[in-house]
């Protein structure tokens, strides 16, 4: 158990750190939301109070991402993984092919799943490396994409392998882009109009697990066939204003608090600058260690959200994680198939947390290097 005198920083890749002020607000409102006498957890999803929470969350997200009016927003369940199949069921009707870019663990899984409920060909448009050994992202110029495809799918940030498209792919000459933004949404400015569909699990940069954001361009809803069961049909959820079934009310409430917190920080442009400082500081600690710490990812593809690194041996990696945890630097284990360390430095991770980690890295190197 970590002593109370030790500052605790949570570097988990997800469910991830939440702003302290958001947790404090949730604590204060746990038993009585806004004088209603009810907890959000026990409030009807069709009540006026919750409908206002949902409406405000959508409006704040629109403001944060400057989402055009011809895009719809859904707060869905099933996690981002459910979208691997939903985007195909809804958007590929009448098409023979979809294009898939594989750059790491999650886009690899998406590629393997997208064809399971459809006869559509899932074409491998580009590949960033071998299984468990992704170190680069293929540029758009190398994507083998057909203009006749239903869409092209890619993951902009890979949490497991620590890769990110720093230069955001543009849609020129491409079919609609479907993007998994789970681990970087709201971390930097994007042009939503470049995408047909953006989806993101909430548990990394938005809120707790249980909700998934889907942002979809209206014209693509025309592809949604009535043959798709309503529970998996985007249009059915839009028609019922997100109330086809009971939404994940509490995660949506927390997500709304996070949106308000982010607006109070100055919005996405302001947090982007802070995120860049955090990533630069951590990568500098790795690169300036004289080889004691290593990161295998090509410099232009290094994630600013999930930083992976290694010491000279697996035994030292274990010691690093154990000793860091004792200092309040928690959840630094690398992904189960990757080993080493992974520091996830999402929006809610303060710069002081990264500074505490880099100070520990220097001390650990002095003792074991």
C-alpha angles and dihedrals in degrees: 000000000000113000114248090240091065117089109236121221120182114211095175116146090221149017074038143188119301126202112272092230091055091053090047092052091047089050093051092049098040097105100026123027113203094330093304093123089231134099116236086238092064100034121112112256087224095053119116090242095057094040087057090050090052093046093048092048091053093047092049092049090050089053095046095051097029089234112194119241092247091067125087125212126214130185102208139172131233097070126255088296090069088061091063086077102025094062090054095046092049105034107030100061108133093010127112099204146030124191122229129194114203117201104148148337101316099042088046090055091045090052091052093048105040096080099047098093098034141049091229117123113248101212119201100231097177139352128209100200148311125313109292091359107084113149105154143033120232113238119242089251087069096048112115096216130160121216086219094060119112089236144321117247128203140155112236095202126026111208096193099050098030097237129141139176096241088178102056113229114247124219099231107142093352130118115247111309118233110195133191103214097166098130102037109030112132091013095102139006118279136173104243090194088070089070137068093199133007119187131179137175108233099224098086112044104357114043144302124329117277104068131076124196117221119186112187134178110242098233090060090061087073087073093061106111123213086229088073109090111252094243089061096035117103092203092054091054092046092049090053093045092246092309103104086117132358108297123217092273101182096045088049090051092051091045089055090053089051091052090053090047091051092050088052089054090058099271132267095320091058096045090048090063092050092047091053091052092050094049094045091051094050096045090047089056089054097044095045095050094092092244097309088114120038136189116192098202121107109255095243091053100046114130118240089203105045118034116190123194143161140209120220093278143024089240091057090046089058091049090049093054094045095048094042090053090053087055092053095261098127140184095023096139114126119240113288094255094041107047119194120076135311124193113194109201104184125169094282094054105099121223087246089064092056090046090052090051095049091047089053091047091055092048092047091051092051090055099042106020 
